[in-house]
Amino acid sequence: MPVITVQGLRLAYEEYGSGEPVLLIPPAATPEGAWAMHQIHAIVDAGYRAIVAGSRGTPPSTVPSAPFRLADLTDDAACLITELRLGPCLIVGASLGAMVAQELAINRPDLVRAAALLGTRCRTDFIRGRFARAYADQVRRGEPPSDLDSVMLVMQLFSSATLANDRLAADWLSLFQAFSARGVGAAMQYEATLIPDRTAALRQVDRPCLVVAFAEDSVTPPVLCQEVASAIPCCRYVEIADCGHFGFLERPESVNATLIDFFSAVR
């Protein structure tokens, strides 16, 4: 994969297709290849150039030893947009990636033409804060997850319909067991999701935005996604049924159609 160097850190990225650029920023501890399962082909087929960002903390990007926060990940994305001369561009972020996209729209609107925010929130509530800290501590130890840990993770990320389908549930469990999040880089990404209330800052966003909520998402539930959509002045809200936090993998046809419709509307 190509890389750029930002303040001594290597940040990997990949490009597909041609046309107007769309930058995709993944969730915490998720390789950029997750977008390749469904989104990249749909975006390229619609006539866009897809640029997939690799986050610091996820190899082959640098795994730094010093702690980093959301602001650092936002600076990384801004540097990538600037270095590749993409801006202002369309941005798609999921979970932590959506929080990065929000911060770009707040602090670097010159780099953002419009932003699609999948499974997002603008504050860390009590229970999700406790979970992020506890999960980061476990991931930092680098131990293989127990069977219970893997099962609980899959139950958090997918819908009841997927979990009731034995073949699908077994496939997702095998995948997450084979590629489990471990190490300091993944831990610091989870810690980067611990954010103060950004509602007031989001009210200053002057770029078109789309918030996509997933109806059975327990990690960033629709009620938290709605807070983001309500705060941003020019924002469309879409809720997709029958999927959990990884709805972009679980219901890709609906998610992709929603994204392409949004891109077309802001042209």
N, C-alpha and C positions, 0 to 999 in steps of 0.2 A: 504493500500500500504506500502511496505517496505520504510524505510528512511535511509539516512546517515546524519551525522552531520558534517558540515563544518563551522569552526569558529563560533560556536554557532547557526548556521542556520540549520534547518531541510530541506533536499532536498529529495522529494519523487521520486520513480522510480517504474517501473514494468518490469517484465521479462516474455518472452514467448518463448517456443520452446527450441531447443538445436542446437549445431553446432557453426560455426564461429560467433562471436558477431557482431551485427549491432546496433549502438547507434542512436536513433532518437531524434532530438531536435526540438520542435515545434515553430511556429511563436509567436509573441508577443500576450499576453493576450489570448492565446489559450490553453485550457486544453490538457494535454498529450493524453487524450482519443480520440482526433481527428484522431490520427494515427490508432486507432482501427477500424475505419469505413471501411478502405480498405487496408492499407499498411501492418499491422501486419500479417494478415493471408497469404498474398502473400509472405512475407519474410520468415515466418516460413515454409510454404509449399515448398519453394525452398531450405529448408535445413539449414536455418540460425537461430540463436538465436537473437531475437529482444529485445532490452532493451530501454524502453521509458523513457526519462528524464523529470522530472518535474522541471520547472524553479522557481527560487526564485521570489516571487511576485504573484505566482499562487497557491492558496491552493490546496492540503494540505501541499505544501512546505511553508516555512516561508514567511510571508509578512513583510519585514523589514521596520522600520520607517526611516532609513537613506537612502539617495539616493544611487543608484548603477548604474553602467555603463556596457558597453559591456565587458570590461576587467574582471569585477566581475563574469559575467555569464560564461565567458570562463574559469575562475579559478574553478567555480563550476563544469563544465563539466569535466575538467581535474581531479578534485578530485573524481568524480563519476567513471571515467574510472580507476583511480588508486585504489580506494577502492574496486571495484568489480573485479579488476585484468583482465580488458578487453583488455588492450593495448598491441600492437598497434591494433586498430580495425577499421572496416568500420564505417563511420559516414554519416548520412543523416540529413540535416537541411533544414528547410523551412523558408524563409523570415528572421526574427531575428535569428532563429535557424541556418540558412545558414551562417549568419555573424559570429556566434559563432564558427561554424565549420571551417570557413576560418581562424579565429584567432588561433584556435588550430593547424591548419596546418602550420601557420606562426611561432607560439611561442612554440608549444609542438609537433613537428613532431614525436617524439618518441612514442606518444600515438595514432598516426593516420596512418592507413595503406592506406586508400583512402577515399575521401570525395565526396559526392554527394550534390550539392548545388542547391536547388529549389527556384526560384524566388528571386535572390540575387542581391546585388550591392556592390560596393567597395567605394562609396562616397555618401554623402548626398547633393543632388542638392537643389537649392533654394526652389522650390515649394514643394518638399517632406519634406524639413526641416520645412517649415511653417506649413504644414499639421500636421506633427508629434507633434509639439509643441502645436498647437491649439487643436488637438484631445486629447493629454495627459491632458491638462487643463480641458477639458470637462469631461473626464473619472475620473479624480481625485475628482471632486465634488461629484461623486457617485449618481447622479440623474438618474432615469430611462430615457433612450433615448426617444426622441420624435419619432413619426411615420416617420417624415421626416429623422431624423438621421438614423433610421434603414433601410429605403429604400435606402438612399444614400450609406450606408455601403455595402449592398448587391449589388448595382450597381457597386461598386468599385471592389468587390471580384470575380464576376462571368462574364461569357461571354455574348455576345448579344444573342446567341442561347438559353442559359439557361433563360435569362431574358424574352425572347419572349415565353417561355413555361409557361403558367399560373400556372400549377400545381407545377412545379419545383420551380418557383419563389416564390409562396406562401409558399411552404414548407420551403425554405431557410429563408424567411423573418420571419416566425414563430419561427424557431430555433434560429435565432440571436436575436429576441426580448426576447425569454425565457432565453437565456444565454448571455446577453449583458455584455460587459466588463465594470467594474466599480471599482473605488477605487484606492488607492495610488499604490498598487503593479502593476496593469495593466498600470497605467500612467507611472511609472518608466521604465517598459519594453518598452513602446513606445519611451520614451526619450533615451533609450539605442540604438535605431536605428540611432540616430544622431551621425554620425561618420565622422572623417576627411578622406581625400583621402588616401586609402590604396593600391593604384596601385603599388607603388614602393615596398612595403612589400610583396605583392602577387607575385612579380617576383622572390622572393627567395624561394617560395614553391617548394619542391622537392618530393611531394607525388602526385600520380595520382588523378586527380579530374574530376568531371563531373558537368557541369552547365546545368541545365534544365530551359529554359525560357518558359513562357506561352504567346502565341501570342497576347492575348487581355488583358494582365496584365497592368493596369494603375498604380499600386503601385510600382512594380519593373519591368518596361517594358523591352522588349528584348534588347533595345539599352544599358541599364545599365547592364544587364546580360552579354552581349557580351564584355563589358569592363573587367569584371572579368575573363571571359574565355580567353581573349586575353592576360591578364597579367600573368596568371599561365602557366608556361612552358609546363607542361604535362597535358593538359586539353582537354576534349571532350565537344563539345557544341551541345545541342539538343533543338530544339524549337517545342513545341507541340501546334497544332492548336486548335481553337475552345474552349479555356478555358481562365479564368482570373487568378487572383492572387492565388486563392485556387484551382489551377488546379489539385493538388493531390487528391482533393475530387470530382472535376468536371469531370476529365478524368482519373480515377484511373487505368483503364486497361493499357492505354498508358504509364502512369507514372511508374507503377509497372514493366511493361515489360522492360522499359528503365533502371530502377534501377537494376533489376536482371541481365540484359545483362552486365551492367557495373561491377557488383560484379564478375560475371564469368570471365570477361576479365582481372581483376586485381588479380585473384587467382594465 
